[in-house]
Amino acid sequence: MTPVPGDRGRDCTVTGVRPVADRIVEVRLEAADGGRLPRWTPGAHVDLVLPTGLTRPYSLAGDPTERSWRLLVARSPGAGASAHVHDTLRAGDTVRVRGPRHLFPLGGGSRYLFLCSGAGIAPLLPMARMVRAARVYPWSLVHVDTSSRLLPLRAEVEELGPTAWVVPTHADGLTALEGLRRGTAVYAAGSSRFVDAVAETAGADVAVHRQRFDAPARVSGPGRPYEVVLARRGERIRVEPGTDLRTALHEAGADVPVSCGAGICGACVVPVLQGAVEHRDSVLTAGERTAGRRIVTCVSRAAGDRLVLDL
């Protein structure tokens, strides 16, 4: 269900923008041509292409059966994409949207724990609703929300039932991991600080499915030059120090999607046929990193002198 590289997206009409929590707005989108938007499953995200030229990924937070798409956008520092959404985007505007992409799917489990902070609630709301509708018990959802004025999002969480609640601090959210039963599927979404704290508190024996909404701090030098072979195109390119792989691929004419640019969404993942990868992303699982068959081209690079890509 994940679009292949080359997805140009579709025009969508903004049908509503409203605040639902401190520094978080809800955006509703419908197909500009009146048609039905592509189907999606909980955990999916779309790429919002703004008139400013910025492209950012946002998780779908609504009901997969509805005609509209729902996004929850938190305001980030600076004058970036989120500032445009909060300050400029209005009902009636047209925006380009790519996707959906299904890179954070809900897997099977006998019990579930959903932990989120801020706008990290977006992908977990549809997951919790799906689990509740399937009558999979026990499950619980804990949302860290510091909102003091706007309550729609808080009320929405609490309406899910007695196993969903809102807490004011990260520390309060982490207490949900105490006495975690073996076999619980844990899903965490939100800031890197919160998601990493969940994984650390849960321990190495617990598989935590993670989605970060910002880029974690990482140590990365300029690296060294390396060769990339585009197997299907029969071309070779040289990636110079200080140039990310995705940029080098674009300059060579390869069609690789552009989205977050921070290794947190997975839009620019490319299959690897040969060569070792230096993984710098926050998307791939430990198993995928070990296998070395995929690379997130906006941040990761070759660990050696040569990579062969399925492009």
C-alpha positions in Angstrom: 0.0 0.0 0.0 3.0 2.3 0.2 3.4 4.4 -3.0 6.3 3.8 -5.2 8.9 6.5 -5.9 7.4 8.9 -8.4 4.2 9.6 -6.4 3.3 13.2 -7.5 0.4 13.4 -5.1 -3.0 15.1 -5.6 -4.5 18.5 -5.0 -6.6 18.6 -1.8 -8.9 21.3 -0.5 -8.6 22.4 3.1 -12.1 22.1 4.6 -11.2 23.2 8.1 -8.4 24.3 10.5 -9.1 24.6 14.2 -7.1 24.5 17.4 -7.6 21.3 19.5 -4.8 21.7 22.1 -2.2 24.2 23.0 0.1 24.6 19.9 -1.8 21.9 18.0 -4.3 22.4 15.2 -6.5 20.0 13.4 -6.5 20.2 9.6 -9.2 18.5 7.4 -8.5 17.7 3.8 -10.7 16.5 0.9 -9.9 15.6 -2.7 -10.1 18.9 -4.7 -11.8 17.0 -7.6 -14.5 15.7 -5.3 -13.3 12.1 -5.6 -12.4 9.7 -2.9 -9.0 9.9 -1.3 -6.8 6.8 -1.2 -7.5 4.3 1.5 -5.2 4.1 4.4 -4.6 2.1 7.6 -3.7 3.3 11.1 -0.2 4.5 11.4 -0.1 5.9 7.9 1.2 9.4 7.0 1.0 11.8 4.1 3.4 14.4 2.8 2.0 17.9 2.8 3.5 20.0 0.0 3.1 23.7 1.0 3.1 26.7 -1.3 6.3 27.8 0.4 8.1 24.9 -1.2 8.4 23.0 2.1 7.3 19.4 2.3 6.6 17.7 5.6 5.1 14.4 6.7 2.1 14.3 9.0 0.3 11.3 10.4 -3.3 10.6 9.5 -5.3 10.9 12.7 -8.9 10.4 11.6 -11.2 7.5 10.6 -10.0 5.5 7.6 -13.6 5.1 6.5 -14.2 8.9 6.2 -14.0 10.8 3.0 -11.7 13.4 4.5 -8.1 13.2 5.9 -7.4 14.6 9.3 -4.0 15.9 10.4 -2.8 17.1 13.8 0.0 19.7 13.4 2.0 20.9 16.3 3.7 24.3 16.1 7.5 23.9 16.0 10.0 26.7 16.8 10.9 28.9 13.8 9.1 29.9 10.6 8.9 26.5 9.0 6.1 24.3 7.7 4.1 24.1 11.0 4.2 27.9 11.3 2.6 28.2 7.8 -0.1 25.7 8.7 -0.9 27.5 12.0 -0.7 31.1 10.7 -1.6 31.0 7.0 -3.5 27.8 6.0 -7.2 28.3 6.0 -10.4 26.6 4.8 -10.8 26.8 1.1 -7.0 26.7 0.4 -5.6 24.1 -2.0 -2.5 22.1 -1.1 -0.6 19.3 -2.8 -0.6 16.0 -0.8 1.5 12.9 -1.5 0.8 9.4 -0.1 -0.4 7.8 2.1 2.6 5.9 3.2 2.4 3.0 5.5 5.6 2.9 7.5 4.3 2.6 11.1 1.7 -0.2 10.8 -0.2 -1.7 13.7 0.9 -5.3 14.1 -0.9 -8.2 15.8 -0.8 -8.6 19.6 -2.7 -10.0 22.5 -2.5 -6.7 24.4 -1.5 -3.2 23.5 0.0 -0.1 25.2 0.0 3.2 23.3 2.2 6.0 24.6 2.4 9.4 23.0 3.3 13.0 23.6 1.9 16.1 21.9 1.0 15.5 18.3 2.3 12.0 18.7 -1.3 11.1 19.5 -2.1 11.4 15.7 -1.1 7.9 14.5 -2.1 6.2 17.8 -5.7 7.4 17.9 -6.7 5.3 14.8 -4.7 2.4 16.2 -6.5 2.5 19.6 -9.9 2.8 17.9 -9.1 -0.2 15.7 -8.0 -2.3 18.7 -11.1 -1.2 20.7 -13.4 -2.1 17.7 -11.8 -5.5 17.4 -12.4 -6.0 21.2 -8.8 -6.9 21.8 -8.3 -6.5 25.6 -6.5 -5.4 27.5 -5.3 -2.2 25.8 -4.5 1.3 27.1 -3.5 4.7 25.7 -1.6 7.3 27.6 -1.3 10.8 26.1 1.2 13.4 27.6 -0.6 16.7 27.1 0.3 19.9 28.8 -2.6 21.9 27.4 -4.2 24.2 29.9 -6.7 26.0 27.8 -7.9 24.0 24.8 -9.6 20.7 25.6 -11.1 19.1 22.4 -8.1 16.6 22.0 -8.1 15.8 25.7 -11.8 15.0 25.6 -11.4 12.9 22.5 -8.8 10.7 24.2 -10.9 10.3 27.4 -14.0 9.4 25.3 -12.2 6.2 24.2 -13.0 4.8 27.6 -11.5 4.0 31.0 -8.2 2.6 29.6 -7.4 5.9 27.9 -6.2 8.9 29.9 -4.2 12.1 29.7 -1.3 13.0 31.9 0.7 16.2 32.3 4.3 15.1 32.2 6.6 12.6 30.5 7.4 11.0 33.8 3.7 10.4 34.4 3.4 8.8 31.0 6.4 6.5 31.7 4.7 5.0 34.8 2.4 3.1 32.4 5.4 0.8 31.7 5.5 -0.3 35.3 4.6 -4.0 35.7 4.4 -4.4 31.9 3.1 -7.9 31.1 5.1 -10.1 28.8 3.9 -10.0 25.2 2.5 -6.5 25.3 2.8 -4.6 22.0 4.1 -1.1 22.9 3.7 1.7 20.4 5.3 5.1 21.2 5.1 8.3 19.2 6.1 11.9 19.8 9.2 13.8 20.5 12.6 11.9 20.3 13.2 12.7 23.9 9.9 11.0 24.9 10.1 8.0 22.5 13.7 7.3 23.5 12.7 7.5 27.2 9.9 4.9 26.5 12.3 2.5 24.9 14.9 2.9 27.7 12.3 2.5 30.4 10.7 -0.5 28.7 14.1 -2.3 28.6 15.8 -4.5 26.0 13.3 -7.4 26.3 10.4 -5.3 25.1 9.9 -4.5 21.4 8.8 -0.8 21.2 7.4 0.3 17.9 8.5 3.9 17.5 7.7 7.0 15.5 9.6 10.2 16.2 8.1 13.6 15.3 11.4 15.3 15.3 15.0 14.5 14.5 17.1 13.1 17.3 20.5 14.5 18.0 23.1 12.6 16.1 26.9 12.8 15.6 27.6 12.9 11.9 30.7 14.2 10.2 31.1 14.9 6.5 32.3 11.3 5.8 34.3 10.3 2.8 33.5 9.9 -0.9 32.0 6.7 -2.1 30.5 5.2 -5.3 26.9 4.4 -5.9 25.8 2.0 -8.6 22.2 2.5 -9.9 21.6 -1.1 -11.0 18.5 -0.7 -13.2 19.8 2.5 -14.8 23.3 1.1 -15.4 24.9 4.3 -14.0 27.6 5.1 -11.5 27.7 8.2 -9.4 30.2 9.6 -6.9 28.9 10.9 -3.6 31.3 13.6 -2.3 31.9 14.4 1.4 29.3 16.7 2.8 26.7 15.7 0.2 23.8 13.5 1.3 22.9 10.5 -0.8 19.4 11.7 -1.7 20.8 14.9 -3.1 23.4 13.0 -5.2 20.6 10.7 -6.5 18.5 13.7 -7.5 21.4 15.4 -9.3 21.8 12.1 -11.2 18.1 12.2 -12.2 16.9 9.4 -10.0 13.4 9.8 -8.8 13.5 9.6 -5.0 10.7 11.2 -2.9 11.5 14.3 -0.8 9.9 14.7 2.6 11.2 15.3 6.1 15.0 15.4 5.3 15.7 14.2 8.8 15.5 10.5 8.6 12.2 10.3 10.6 9.5 9.5 7.9 10.9 6.9 5.6 9.7 8.5 2.3 13.1 8.3 0.7 13.9 4.7 1.5 15.7 2.8 -1.3 16.5 -0.9 -1.6 20.1 -1.9 -1.3 21.5 -4.8 -3.4 25.1 -4.7 -2.3 27.3 -2.9 0.1 27.3 -2.0 3.8 25.2 0.9 5.1 26.0 3.4 7.8 22.5 3.9 9.3 21.8 7.4 10.6 18.0 7.3 10.5 15.2 6.9 13.1 12.9 4.8 10.8 14.3 1.3 10.2 14.0 -1.5 12.8 17.0 -3.2 14.3 16.3 -6.2 12.1 16.3 -4.0 9.0 19.5 -2.3 10.0 21.2 -5.7 10.5 19.9 -7.0 7.2 21.2 -3.9 5.4 18.8 -4.2 2.5 17.3 -0.7 2.8 18.8 2.8 3.2 17.1 6.1 4.2 18.8 8.3 1.6 18.4 11.7 3.3 20.7 10.9 6.2 22.3 7.5 5.8 25.3 6.7 3.7 27.7 3.9 2.6 29.8 2.4 5.3 32.4 1.4 2.7 33.5 2.5 -0.7 30.5 1.3 -2.8 26.8 0.8 -2.7 24.6 -0.9 -5.3 21.0 0.4 -5.2 17.9 -1.0 -6.8 17.3 2.1 -8.9 
